[in-house]
Amino acid sequence: MSTLKVNTLQTAAGVEVYTAKAWVNFNGTGTVAIRASGNVTSITDNGTGDYTVNFTNAMTDADYAYNVSASLRYGVANFYSPALNIVKLSGVEVAPTASACRFGFTDTTPTNYDPKYVNVAVFR
């Protein structure tokens, strides 16, 4: 297999193309386990519904965007949609770093919960 190395990708019209710098699909229940990933070395389970994604190769800085999605909360009287938080219940904001991003999930009650399916994509 060949490796293509470039500094910048552009369309024929000269518009820069941005690709994911890291991504992961993991099981957030029980023992956290990565199903598949790119540039992610591990997931840290910080408590119920609270995770840190650790990058294999750090970003150039902490000014990246990350998109997180998760499965609904099942097993309760009503099904709840996840709400992504970058603020812990204690009210302390957890800023991303070049080497990791931290986030959590609550439902609408609001109660922290562990989603079965969690997906993260990082762009810089």
N, C-alpha and C positions, 0 to 999 in steps of 0.2 A: 504494500500500500504506500502511496506517495503522500507527503505532507505539503500542503499549500501554505505558505507564509506570506502575509501582506501586512502593511501598516494600516491601510484604510480600504474598506470595500465601498465601491460606488456603483450606482446604476449607470447605464449608458448616457443618461442625462446629467451625470455628475452629482447626483444626490447620494449622500452617505447612507449606507446600510448598517443598521445596528443589530447585533446578534446577542443572544443571552451569554453572559459571562459566567453564569452558574445556574444550575437548576437541580431540583430534587423532588422525588415522589416518595413519601414515607408513611408508615403506619404510626399514628400517634397514640394508639391505645396499648395498654400493657407495657411490654418491653418495646420501646421505640426502635423501629427497624427501617432502614433505607431499602426501598424496592429497586430504585434506579436513580442515577444521578450523573451530573457532569460538574467537575470542579467543586465538589462538596466532599469533605473528608469525614464529617460526622454530624450527628444531631445530638444536642444536649437536651435532656428532659429536665426542665427546671421546676417542675411541679405540674399540677393539673392544668392542662390547656396552655402551658407556658414552655416555649421551645426556643433554642438557639441553633441556627444553621451555621456551621463552621466551614470556611472555604479552604480548599486545598492550596490554591494560589490566591493571595490577598488581592483585593481591588487596589487601584492606584490611590484611592482615598475613600472616605465614607460618603461621598456625594453621589451615590448610585440610587437607582429605583428598584424596589422589589415588589413583586406581585405575589400575593398568597391567597390560595383558595383551599376550602376544606369541605368535607361532607357534613350533612346535617346532623344534629344531635338526635339520636334515636333512643328508645327505651324509657322515655318519659311520657307523661300523660299526653302532651302535645309535641309535635315535631317543631324544633326551633332552627332557624337559620343562624349560621355562625356570624359573629361580629368580630372582626380583626381588631386587635388592640396593640399599640406600641407603648401603652402606658400600663404599668402593673396596677393591681388593685390597691396597693399602698399609695398610689398617686405619683410614683417616681417614674419619670420618662426614661426609657431605655433607648438611647440613640444607637444607630448602627455604627460599626467600626469597619475598617478596611478588611478585617479578617473574619467578621461574623455579623449576622443580623438576628435580632431577637423579637419575638412576637407572641401573642397569646390569643386564645379564643374564648368568648363568652357567648351565652345564648341571650335571649331577650328578657330573661327573668331578673337580673343578670347573674349567671352562675358560670364559672369556668368549667370547661369540659374538654376531654380528649377526643378529637375527631379520628375516625378510622382512616380516612384518606386526607393527606395534606400534600399540597403541591406548591412549590416556590420557584419563581423565575427571577433572576437578577440581571439588570441591564445597566451598562455604564458606557 
